Amino acid sequence: MAALALVVAQVGFGHAQPAAAAPGDLVADVIVPEGWPRNVSPSVAFDGHFLYYTEYAGSILHRINMPPAGATTQASPPVDATIVGAPAGIMSIAYDASRDMFWATGGDGLSIYLLAKTGAATLMFTIDPVNDRPGWQARTFITETKLAYDGTDDTIWYSPDAVARIYHYQSYADAQGTATLVAATPFIDVGVPPNDMEAQCGFSQSSGVAAGGGSLFVDAMGCPYYFEYSKTGTKLGWYAYNGAGPQSQESIACDNVTYAVPVFWIRDGYDAHIRAFEQPSLGACSLGGGGGAAPARATPKAP
């Protein structure tokens, strides 16, 4: 609790940050070293020690050190692993602390893998586009998908790009090798009143989803807020980005160990930044899906 009451003068993001920690405050900012178009990506994950990311439907798993709080910094030279076993590449990743691996969506938008830190990808199931995505609506980037691992019940939340429906799958395949929708909550909608985003964004869509506790957290590209939803689709809250916020919010990952306040890591799809914004409360979203034991506290901590 004392961590949330810290008075921190965070300078270096273009202007001073609020003196008292608050939900949505910009805590850290790191720029990945890949140039355009390799820096275009919707992928970021955190394993308790390092940040990981891929390129757009990429074949390399990149690992960088945790950046210090309070400034924009260049990423440390990445440690790279070649991804093997995913012929269409990997689009996005989510860390699973219980397995110490990443769940990943393939570049085809329909393949779900377990991805080891060595780069070895194992196909877990495919998504039947007719039966496993009820009510799906095509958008511009039809193969771009994000996902979150939910360790509270060992399930997967699957978010097609710019669509207002987030699907909910079991972590295992059905008899045909395709996805198994969670019967009680096969999906949630973020575009149906009163649980839509219109008042805050002027539109409703999911650009990324995170799980790691009792709620889901959703960002929307171009919207100045991130959102908290129940796992049955009720909009519980929205929180402004304070500071130099992202323009193209994409993948979102939970980190409750690196800094004095818990943060979300949000990958900007186009500007090569991965930014950390403060979560709304302690315990809101734990790393790795919230179901496994957290690794030892990462460094660096808040200044």
N, C-alpha and C positions, 0 to 999 in steps of 0.2 A: 504494500500500500504506500509505503514511503516513497517508492520509486515514482509513482504517479504525481507526487507532490513536489518533485524536484523542480527547482528554478534553474532553467538552462537557457543561456543566451546562445542560440544557435545562429551563427552568422556564416555566410559563405554561399548561400543559395540565391544570391542576387539582392537580398535584403534580410534584415534581422527577422528572426522567427518570434512568435509569441513567447513571452517570458515564462508562462506557466504551461506545462504540458497539457495538451487537449487532443481529443479525437481528430484525426485528419492532419495533424502537424507533420510536416516534412522532417524526417529524422536523419536520413542518409540518402546519398545519390551517387551512383557509380555508372561510368560510361564504358561499355564493352568495346574492345579494340577492333572488331571487324568493321571494315568499311562497307559502304553501300555497294550492292544490295544485300550483302551477307548480314548486315546489322538489322535487316527487316525480319521481325519474328514475333510470335505471340507466346514465347516460352520462357518460364523461370520456375525454379524450384529451390528449396532450402532444406538441407539435411541435418541441421544443427551445428554444422561446422563450416560449410561452404555454400556459395550460390552456384547453381547449375543452369545452363540454358542450351538451346539448340538454335540453329538457323531455321529459316522457313522450309519445312519439309526436309530438314538437313540430315546429314550423315555423320555429324560430329557432335559428341556430347562435351560441352565446354564446362570447366570448373574454375571459379575464381575465388580469391580470398574475400572475407567480409570487409567492407569499407568502414572507415571511421565515421562516427556521427558528426554532423555539423558542417559538412563541406561537400562540394562536388569533386569527386576524384576519378582518376583514370583507373580502370581495372588492372589488377596485377596480371602479368602474362598468364594466359589460361593454361591449365593442364587439360589436354584434349584426349578423348578416347574415340576411336572410330566405331560407329554404330554398325553392327552386323546382325542380319536377320530381319530387317525391316526394308523391303525392296523399294517402297515409296518414300523412305525417309521418315523422320519423326517431326510432328508438328508441335506438340506441347507435352509437358511432363508435370507430374505431381508426385511428391515424395510420400512413401509409405514407410513409416518408422517401424512398424511391426515386422516387415519383411526386409527392411533396409535396402529397398529398391524403388524405382520410379514406375508408376503407371504412365503410359504414354499413348497418345493417339498418333496413328500413322498419317503420312502425307495424303493418303486417299480419303481420309475422314471417316473411314469405316472399320479400321483395324485397331484393336486395343491390345497393347503389349505390356509385359513386365520388362523393364529395362534395367539391367545391372549397371553399376558404376563403371564397369569395364567396357561398356558399350554393347554387351550381348543382349539382344532383344528376343523375347519369347512371345509368340502370338498366343493370347489368352482366349480371345473370341473376336468374331466379326459382328458388325451391326447390319442386320437386314434392313435396308432403307425403307421398305414398305411396312413390315410388321413391328420393327423395333423403334421406329420414330413416328408414332402417331401424331398427326397434325403438323408435321414438319413443313416449313416453308423455306424455299430456296432463297438465298441472298447472293450477293456479288461473289463472295469467296466460298463456294459451296463445299470445298474440302477442308476449310479451316475450322478446326474444332479445338476447344479447350476442355479440361477435365479437372476434377478434384477427387482425391481419395478421402473417404469418410471412415476413419478408424473406429467410430463409435458402433458401427454395425457392419463393417467390412463391405462397403458398397462404393460405387462410382457415380459421381455426378458428371454428366456429359453435356457440354454447352456448345452447340453449333454457332458459328460466328454470326453476330448481329440478329439472332433469332430471340424471340421473347419466351421461349420454352426451354427449360433445362430438364434433361431426361435423367432418370435414376435407374441404374443397373446393379444387379448383383455382380460380385467379383468373379463369378464362374460362368461358364458357357452352359447353354441348354444342350439337349441331345443332338442337335444339328450343328453345334459348334458356334451358334450365334448368341447374341446378347439375351439376357434374362431380365426383363423389366421387374422392378420391385412392385409386387402386387398392390400393396397398401398405398404407395406413393410413386406411381410410375413416372411422374413429372411434376414440376411446378411451373406456373406461368408468372412472368413479371410484367405482363402487358394487359392484365385484366383488372379494371377498377374494382375495389379501391386499392388494389395492390400493385398498380402500375407506377411508372416513373414520370408520367407526363408533367406533373407540377414541378418537379425538380429539373428535368432534362428537356422537356418538350417532345420527348419520344420515349419509347420503352424497348430495351433490348439487353441481352446479356453478352458482354464481351469477355468475361472471365468469371470463374466461380472458385471459391475456396471453402473448405470444410476443415474443422478441427475443434469441434465442441458442439454446443447445442443449436447453433445457428449456421446458416449459409451466408457468405458475403459475396456480393456481386458488384462488378464494375461495368460501366457502360462507356464506350468510346465517345469522347467529346463532351461528356457530362461532368460538371464540377463537383459531383458527389459520388461516394460509394454507398452501397445499400446493405442492410441486414434483413434477411428473410428467415422465417421459420422453415423447418423442413417439410411443412405442409403448404407453403406458399404465401403465408401472411407477411406483409411488409412490416417490419418491426422498427425500422429507423433508417435514417440517411445522414451522412456526415460529409461536410465540405472538406475538400483538400485545401490545406493552409500552406501557402508557400508556392514555390515554382512547380506547379502540378503538371501532370502529363497531359498531352493533347490527344493521344491515341492509346487509351488504357486497354491493356490486353490481359495476359495471364496474371493471376494474383495468387500469392503464396503466403502462408502464415509463418511468423517467426516470433516466438515468445521467450527467446533466450539470449539474443545477441546484445540488446541494448537495455537500458534501465526501464524502458517502456516496451510493451509488445507492439509489433509492427506488422503491416502487410507489405510484402515486396510486390510492386506492380511494374510489369514490363511495358514500356512504351513501344508500340509496334513499329515506329519509324525513326525515332531520333537517337537510338542506341543507348538510352538511359534505362537503368533499373533503379526505381526509387522506393524508399521505405517510408510509409505513412503510419502514424500511430493508430492502433486499434482503439475501439470505443471503451474498452475496459480490460482489466486483468482477467485472464481466463477466457476471453472471447473466442480466440482461435489459436490452438496449439499446433506446433509444427507436426508434420507427418501424419495428418489426419486426426490427431488427438487421441488415438487409441493405444499407442505404444509408449514405452518409457522414453522420455526425452533424453537426448544425449547430454553429456556434461556441458555446462554453460559455455557458449562460444564467446570469442572476443572479436573486436573490441567492444567494450561497454560504452554507455553514454559518457560524454565528457563531464 
